[in-house]
Amino acid sequence: MAATHAQRSTREIFATLEYGPVPESHACALAWLDTQDRHLGHYVNGKWLKPEHRNSVPCRDPITGENLASCPQAQAEDVAAAVEAARTAWENWGGLPGASRAQYLTRLAKMIQKHQRLLWTLESLVTGRAVREVRDRDIPLAQQLLQCHAVQAYTQEETLAGWEPMGVIGLILSPTFSFLEMMWRICPALAVGCTVVVLVPPGSPTPLLLAQLAGELGSFPGILNVINGPASLGPILASQPGVQKVTFCGAVEGGLRLLIQESVWDETMRRLQERMARLRGGRGLDGAVDMGARGAAAHDLAQRYVREAQSQGAQVSKAYRPLAPGEEGPGNPTPGLEVSIPLSVGLWVSLHPAPPTIYPLQPSVLADVLLSPDRLRVGTVWINAHGLRHPEVPTGGCKESGSSWHGGPDGLYEYLRPSGTPARLPSLSENLNYDTFGLAVPLTLPSGPEIGPSPAAPYGLFIGGRFQAPGAQSSRRIQDSKGNLHAYVAEGGAKDIRGAVEAAHQAAPGWVSQPPGARASLLWALASALERREPALASALERHGVELKTAKVEVELSARRLRAWGARAQAQGHLLQVAELRGPVLRLREPLGVLAIVCPDEWPLLAFVSLLAAALAHGNTVVLVPSGVCPIPALEVCQDMATLLPAGLVNVVTGDRDHLTRCLALHQDVQALWYFGSAQGSQFVEWASAGNLKPVWVNRGRPRAWDQEAQGAGPELGLRAARTKALWLPMGD
């Protein structure tokens, strides 16, 4: 009996114990840091750069506070050195055959595999993330990204004909970036022939290790350069000669948003609470924990989110009581350990018809029937799953979560430009006053035929499907090529822009719901109407200095553009991909919404029609500012649109270009903006739109060959006119 009692007690004792993997040793990470004497520099042009007389920032263990190494903060000359190395490397790298770049990326993938333990240990040690998250997800997916992009590089000459690499790309990482998020941006850039300069927050050694591994492959030093410094160096990086694009990897805060069908709310919340109650937090290098410790800052941030949610009436359910810094407990056996709070946000979703709702984060939808995806204005949606990613499936965002894309062909185009496009030059004007640009409107004449010998009644603004007088009741003179009065057009202002945007929003639901064939039919009908109006249009162009023969060609080419985009609209569909065994992924191309377009002065009819046709073909509603020197052809076309197109689908506002541009760029409900005008206007558009997070396309004052197929009707217009949504439909458990 005694033995039985003892055995029984032993079984009971062992039943209370929890077993897990032995914690990872961080010896290899410390050994690598020792190779640099615990003083990390920048990695530029294939070698370590450790300039003297630089302020240093400690790289600390977020758990113990131990100082692991020091990192110098870059200065302007360090940024310039990194960009120069990347620019020099691009001269060779960008001109290589895709097969050669593919071979290099494959070798880099093998190098990561060889040093994978060092990578995952270092990343977990300095960030506090759970090692199994880095080891089992990030590192394997990083290798897949390199291998998939090697394949895309190998086929680049065939699949991306007509495109060329931009050049030097700047990448700015936030303090909460992850190694994998960096790889999503580096891989496509290198694959298509760009070189990269990465600005990382000081105290982030993993990007430096990656750059060193790439540099040790030899042959192409300078294609990947990493410098340590604050985000305030971003403008210096962007202004360097040769930098063609700067992309940001922003912070990911709040974690997870669940959109839960009301009928499954109770069951979902019950399961969620049960799962979160089983989460184990602790030191990141412990392979048994689900969530690593991120330090006091992450703890305070999570607490702030909870308080904010409570202040807004949310019900907060705590699966377990989070431990404060320094507190001990069952989930926190080590003194001084801080545990981040696992947070998720659950929202009810009605499946009844409703207007589209903008959710800027990437949500998961939990439902027993499929929610119509067009009601979620986001970049990625997971149905009854979360966080699934694959290198061949595009991943992106909307509004606050960004407008760039990674993965699939969408990610490649982020770093390409049409062949023959001039390189971007640093064109920022320090003399541009953002507060006053476009604010003052030039003096105009009172509206009415009584002012001057106008050959025709004044043209009004085309808003809501009809011509109407401007709010300011004023007009401007339009002169022909000889300086003679041609006509009066309305002088639009802020009030008219508001009316045009409102009309476009009212027309949007009906136009988006139209099948592609219906859009095509209307574009073809407009092409026929334009051909019937050819004499008047050619005459208007001739009065502005265009030879009659050339004017007729412009009208003919404009009609052809409408038919071409009609055919493309007819052929629009959805691409179904299968991501390994996880199930299908639906790749949707959705309209931007209300798209504002400021047209160039050159090719006043052809540019107007080319931009309009691409926008309509992809389901957008439009507010356009036509050519300032020759707006009459666009207004002539509006007379046909009044009878052919739904009211509010197309709205045309004439007036001072800078003033109307200011109104459109600052308008919160304009969802995208294309601008073809001056370099200063382009600069203002990019600055103003950064505040309301609308995607923009600007020409920076450079003319465009609208009569050429590549620039006037090429795939770039289609890419700019819609955004991608990835809808994951996983199958099985």
N, C-alpha and C positions, 0 to 999 in steps of 0.2 A: 504493500500500500504506500509505503514511504517513497519507494522508487517511482511508482506511478504518479504520486503527487509531485515529486521532483520533476519528472518528465513533463507533466502537465504544466507546471510552473514555467519550465524552460520554453515550452511551445508558446505559452502566453507572453513570455518576455520577448521572444523573437518576433511574435506577431505584432508587437508594438513598435518594432524598429523599422525604419525606412532605408532602403538600399538604393544606391544610384551609382553612376560612374564615378571613378576617381577624378577629382578636379584636375583640369589641365595644368601642367607645369608651364610657368611663364619663363623658364630658363632660356629658351631659344630666342624669345623677344628681347630679354635683357642682354643676351650675347650679341644680338645684332646692334642694339644701342651702344654696346661697348665698342664695336668696330668703329663707331664715330666718336668715341671718347665722351659719350653722353652729351654731345653738342652737335645737334643737327643743323645743317645749313639749308640751302636751296639746291635743287638738282636741275642744272641748266646745261644744255648742249652735251649731255652724256657724262657729266662729271659733277662732283659736289662743289658748290660755291659757298664759301664761308667768309663773307666780307667782314672786315674789322669795324669796330666802332658802330655797332648796331645794338639797339635795345633788344633784349632777349625776354622771351616768355617761357615759363616752366611748363613742361609736359608732365602732368601729374596723374597718378593712379586715383580715379574718382572715389575709390572705396577708402583707401588708407590715407590719401593725401600725400603719399610719398612722391618726391620729385624724381621722375624717371629720366628726364633729359631737359635740355634747354633748346629753344628754337629762336633764331634771330628774326626780327621783324624787317621785312623788305622795305627799301626806300625806292624812290623813283628810278634811280640808276639801275637797281636790280631788276625792276620791271622791264626797263628798256633793254637790258642785256638778254633777258629771257625771250622777249619778242624778237630781237635781232637773231637769236639762235633759231627760233622757230621759222622766221622768214627765210633765213639762209637754207635751212633744211627743206623747206617747201619747194625750193627751186628744183630739187632732185626728186623728193617724195611725190609731189603733185604730178610730175611728168612720167612716173613709172607706169608700166602696164599693170592692170588690175591684178594679174596673176602674181606679180612680184610682191605687191602689198598683201595679197592673200597668204603668201608663204610666210611673210613676217608675222602676221597676226596669228597664224597657226603656231609658230615658234613661241610667241609670247604666251599663248594659252598653255603650251607645254611647260613653259617656265613657271607660270602660276601654279600648275599642278605639282611641279617639283618642290616648290616652296610654300605649298598650301598651309602646312602646319604653322609656319612662321607668320603667314598673313592672318590666319584666323586668331592665333594667339595674341598677336600685336593689336589687332582691331578690338578684340574683347578686352584686353588689358587696359587700353587707354580710353575706351568709350564706356566700359561697364556693361555692354550688351551681352546677352546670353551667348556663350560660345557655341552652343549647338545651333543657334539661329544663323550665326556667321558661317560655321563649318558646314552645315547641312543644306543651307540655302544660298547664301551670298557667294561663296567661293565657287561652288559648282555652276551657278548661273552666270558668274563672271566668265568662266571658261566657255560656256555655251555661247555667250554673247560674242566672244572673240571668234569662235569657230563659225557661227552663223554669218557674221560680218565678213569673215574671210571668203565664204561662198559668194556673198553679194559683191565683194570686191573682184572676185574672179570673173563674174559675169557682167561687170559694170559697163564695158564697152558695148555690149549688146543691149542690155536692159535700160541703160541710162544714156543712150545716145542723145546728143544735143545738150548735155549738161556737163559742167566742169566744176572742180572743187573751188570753194570760195577762197581759201588761202589760210591765213593764221586765224585760229579761233581762240577767244578768251573764255575761260570757264571760271566762274566765281562760286565758291562753295560756302554754305552757311555753317555756323558753328555746330549744328545738329545733323550735318550731312552723314551719309553712310558710304562705305566703300563701294557698294553696289550701285548707288545712285550716280556716283562719279563714272562708273564703268558704262552705264547706259548712255552717257554723253560722249565719252572718249571713243568708244568703239566705232560708231558710225562716222565720226569725224575723220579718224585715221583711215577707215576703210575706203572712203571716197577720195582720199588724197589730201586732206587738210592736215595741218600741224596744230598743236595745242599748247597753250600756256594756261596752267591751272593756278589760281590764287586760292590758297587754303588758309583757314584760320590757324594762327600759331598754336603749336602743341598738338598737331595732327600728323603723326609720322607715317600712317599707312600710305597716303598718296606718294610720299617720298620714296617709300620702299618699292612701290609699283614702278615709279619712274626709274629707279635704279635697276630693277629687273629688265625693263625695256632697254635701258642704255647698255646693259651688259651683253645684249644680243649683238651689239656692234652694227656697223654698216650705215645706220641712219641716226646718228646722234642729233638731238635737237627736235625730233618730231614730238616728243612729250617732255615738257618742262614744268616743274612744280616750284612755286615760290610761296613762302610763308608771309602772311601779312593781313592786316585788317581789311574789311570790305571798303573802307574809305579809299583804298588804292584803286578801286574799280574804275573811276573816271580816268585815272592816269593810264590804266591798261587799255581802256576803250579808245583813248586819244592817240595811242602809239601808231606811227606809220606802219601800214601793213596789216593791222588787225582788221579783219573784215566783219567779224561778228562777235558779240559777247553774249554768252548765255549764263543764266543763273540757276543754281540748284538751291532752292529755298528751303526754309525750315518746314518740317511736317509736325504740326501741333494738333492736339486733340485726338489723333490716332484714327478712330474708326467711327463711321456714321452708318447706322442701320436704318433702312426704310422698311418698316414692318407693316404688312397687311393687317388691318384691324382684326380680322377673323382669327388670325394666328398669334395675336399679340400676347395673350396670357401664356400660351405654351412656350413661345419663344423666350419671353422674359424668365420663365421658370428654368428653362434649360441654360440660359445665359448666366443666371445667378449661380446655378450649380457648377457650371464650368469655371467661372471666375473664382468660386470658393476653393477650387482645387489648384488654382495657380500657385506655383511656388516661386518665391522671389529670393534672391541672394546674390552672392558674388558671381559675376559674369563667367568666370573661368570654371565654375562648378557646372559640370555637364548635366546635373539633375534639375537645375532651375529652369523655369519657363520664362522668367523675366529678370534680366539683370538689373543691377542698381546703377542709376545714373547720377547720383549725387543730390545734394540739398537743393540745387536749383530746379531740377526736375520734380522733386517732391513738392516744392513750393508752387511750381507752375500747375501741377495737377490739382493741388488744393484750391488754387485760384479758380480753376475751371469749375470745380464742384460748387464753390460759393457763388460764382456767377450764374450757374444753372439754377441753383436754389433761389436766387433773387428773382429769376424770371418765372418762377412757379413750377420748376421741374421737380419730379419725385426722384430722389437720389437713393438708390439701393446699394448698400455696401456689402459686398460678398465677404469681406473680412476687414477688420480694422487695420488701416495702414499704419505702419510703424514710423514714428518720427525719427529724425536723425539722432543716432546714438542710442536708441532704445533697443532692448533685446526682446526676443520673443520666439515662438515656435518656427515662424517663417524667416526669422532673422537671428540666427544663432551667433553671429559675430559682432562683438561690441564695435560701435562706430559705423555700422553698415547702414546705408540709406537705401530704401526700396522705393522705386517709382510706383505710382498708383496706376493700375490698369484701368483705363477708362474706355467706355463706349457710349455712344449717344443713340438712343432708340427713338424713332419718330413714326407715328401712324401714317399710313398711306391709304388714301381712298382710291378704289379702282373705278369709280364712276368718272365719266368724262369731265375734264377740268382743264383750265388753261395750263400751258407748260410752266413748270416750276424750276427755278434755277437753284441747283445745289452745287456749289463750286467745288466741293471735295468729291473724291471718288467714292461713291456709296455702294453698299451691298443692299440688295433688295431681297427680303424674306417674304415669300408669298406662295400660296398654293395654286395660283394661276399667274400667267405671265403678264406683268405690267407693261403697258405700251411704252416702248423706250423713248419715243419722241417727247414724252412728258417730263423727261429728266434731262436738263441741259448740263451735261457733264461729259467728261472725256471717256471714262471707263465705268462700266456697270457690271457687277457680279450678281448673278441671280442665285440665291440660296448658297452663296459661297463668299469668300473674301480673299483678296490679296493674290489671286492667281496671276502669274506673269510668265511670258514666254518670249524669247528673242524675236520671233517672227510675227508677234502680235503687237500692233501699235499701242502705245500707252501715252496718254496725254491728259490735259486738263482743260478747264474753262474758267474764265475770269480769275478769281483769286488763286486758283491752283495752276495758273499758267496757260500759255497758248502754244508751247512747243511740244514736239512729239519725239518719241523714242521707240525703236523697234519697228520692224517691217519697213516697207518702202517709205512710209511717212517720215521715219527717223532719218533716212538718208537725205531726203530733200531739204532738211533743215540746214545742211552744210554744202549744198550745191547751188549753182546759179546757171542760168541759160548760157550756153556757149557764146562767146563774143561779148557778153555783158562787161562793161568796164569795171575794174576793181574799185572798191569803195575807198575813197580818200578821206582823211580826217577833215570834215567840213564844218565842224562846230564853230559858230561865230560867237565870240565873247561879247560882241556888241549888240546881240539880239536881246531886246528887252521883252521878256515873256509877259510882263504885266500890261504892256501897251501895244503889243503886236496885234494888228487888226481891230483895235478898239475904236479908232476914229474912222468914220465913214466920210469919203470925199463929198464935197458939195454936189447936190444933184438938183435936177429941175422938177418943178411940180408936175404931176402926171396930167396928161391931157393933150389933145391934138392942137390946142390953141398955141402951144409953145413951138415956134419954128415951123418951117414948111415940111413937116413929116410926110413922107410918101405913103405912109399907112398908119392906121391907128396903133397906139402903143401896144406892144405885147405884154400880157400880164404874166403872173406866176402860174405855173401848172401844178396845182395842189388838189388832191382828192378827186382827180379825174376831170377837172375843169379849170379853165383860166380864171383868175381872179386878181383884183387889184392888190398891190402890196400894202402892208399895214401902215407904212409911213406915207403912203399916197405920193410917192416920188418916183422919178424915172431917170434913166441915163441915156445919153446919145450914143449911138453906134455909127461909126464912120466907115466908109469904104476905103479901099486902098489909096484913093486919091485925096482923102481927107474930106470928102463930101458926106453930108448926112445921109445915112442909110435908113435908120429906123430908131425908135425909142424902145427900150425894154424896161421892165419894172426893176426898181431898186429894192431888193429884198433885204430883210434884217433879221434880228433875233426872233421877233414874234413870228415871222413867216417860217423860219426854220422849225420852231416849235410846232406850228401847224402841220408842216410837211412830215415831220417825224411822227406826230400823232396819227396822221392819215396812213402812213406806212405801217404803223403798228396795228391799226384797225384792219388793214388788208392782209396782214401776214397769215392769220389762221386759215383763211380761205385759199391762199396761194400755196401754202405748204401742203395742204391736204389734196391738192390737185395731183393726179397721176402724171408721170413723166410725159406720156403721150399728149395730154392736154396742154402742158407747157410748150411742147414742141409745136403743136398746132397754132398756138397764138404767136409764137416767134415766126413761123412761116407766113402767117397772115400779115404780120407787120412787115416782113420782107417784101411781100407783094404790094402792099400799100406804098412802101418807100419807092419801089420801082415806078409806080404810077405817078408819083410826085417828082420824078427825076428832073423835068425841066425847071421847076421852081427851085429845087435844091441846087442844081448845077448853076443856075443863074445867081443864087445867093453866094455861092462859093466864088464865082467869077468876079463878083463885085469886090471881093476881098483879095484880089490879086492872083487867083488861081486860074491858069489857062483853062479854057472851056473843055478841051479834050481831057485834061487831067481831072477837072471837076466831075466830068461824067464817069471817069474811071473810079473816083472816090465814091460816088453814089452806087455804082455797080458792085464795088468791093464791099460796101457797107451792107447791101442786101445779101451778098454771099455770106458775110459773117453771121447774120441772123439765121440763115438757113443751116449753116454749119453747127451753130450752137443748138439749134432746134434738133438736129440729128443726134448730137451728143446727149441732149436731155432725154430723147427717146430711148437711147441705149443705156441710160443710167440704171443701175441695179445695186445689189448688195453682194459683197464677197463673203462666202462662208469658208472659214478656215477650221481645221481640226488641229488642236494643240495636243499632240501626243495622245494619251489616254484620258485626258481630262474632259473631253467633250468638245462640241463645236463652239466657235467664236464668230459672231456676226460682226463684220466690219461695215459700218454704216457711214455714208457721207451725208452730212446734214447741213442745211443752210446756216449762215452766220446770223441771220435775222434781219434787222434793219441796217442796211449797208449804205453809208454815205460815200459819194464819189465826187471828187473835185477833178474835173477833166482838164487836159492840157489845152493850150491855145493852138498848137499845131494840129493839123488834120482834124478840124473842128467837128466834122460829121463822122468820119471813120472812127476816131478815138472814142467819141461819145457812144456810138453804136456798139463798138467792140467791147467796151467795159459794161455797158448795159446788158448786152446779150449774155455774157458770161455770168453776170450776177443773177439774171432772171432764170437762166437754165438750171441753176442749182437751188432755186427756190427762195431766193432772197427778195425782199421788197427794198425799194431804192429811193434815195434822195440824191439828186445830182445837181452839181453846179457846172453848167456848160462852159465852153470856151468864152473868155471874157472879151476877146477882140472880135469874135465871129459867132455869137450865140444863135443867130437866126435859123440856121439849118436844124439845130436841135429843137427849137420851138416849133418849126414847121412839122417835124416828126410828131411832136406832141399832139397835133391836131388829129392825127390818125390814132394815136394811143388813146385819145379821149373816147373813141367809139369802139376800139378793139379790146382794150385791156380793162380789167376790173379797176374800179375807182380806188385810188390810193396806192396802187401797185408801183407806179412810177410817179415821182414828184420832181419837178425841175424848178430850181430857184436861181434867178439871175441877180447880179449885183456885184459889189466889190468883193474880189476873190479872197483877200486877206480877212476881211470882216466875216464873211460867211464861213471860211475855214475855221476861224476862232470859235464861232457859234457851234459848229459841228463837232469840233475836237473836244470841247468842254461839255457837250450835251451828254448827260448820264444815260439816256435811253437810245443813243446811237451805238449799235453793237459792234460795228467795225467801220474803218475809214480807209479809203484809198485816196491818195493825194498825188497829183502830177502837176507840180508847179515849181516854185523857186526853191533854192537850197535853204533859205531862211524859213520859208513856209514848211518845208519838210521837217526842219529842226523843231519848229514850234509844235507841229502835229505829234511828233514822237514824245516831246516833253509833256504836252497837255494830256495825251492819251494814257500816259503812265499813271496818272492820278485816278482814272476811272477804268483802267485795265482793259481797254478795247484793243484788239489787234489792229495794226496799221500796216499799210504798204505805201511807201513813199519813193519818189524817184530822185530825191536830193538835187533837183535842178537839172538833171541830165535828160536830154531829149530821147525819145523812143521811136523806133522805126515801126509805126503802126501799120504801114502798108506791107511789111514783111510778115509772113505767116508765123515765124517763131516768136516774134515780139508782140504781134497784134492779135494772135489767136492761138498761141502755143499752150502747152500744158501748164505753164506757170499761172495763167489766169484761172484755170480750173482748180488748181491747188489752193489759190488764194480765196476762191469764192465759196468754199465749203470747209467744214471741219470734220474730222473723223471721230467716230464713237465706236469703241470696242465693247460688245455685249457678250459677256461670258455666260454660257449655258452648260455648266458642268453636269455630268451624268454619273450615276452610281453614288457610292458612299463618300 
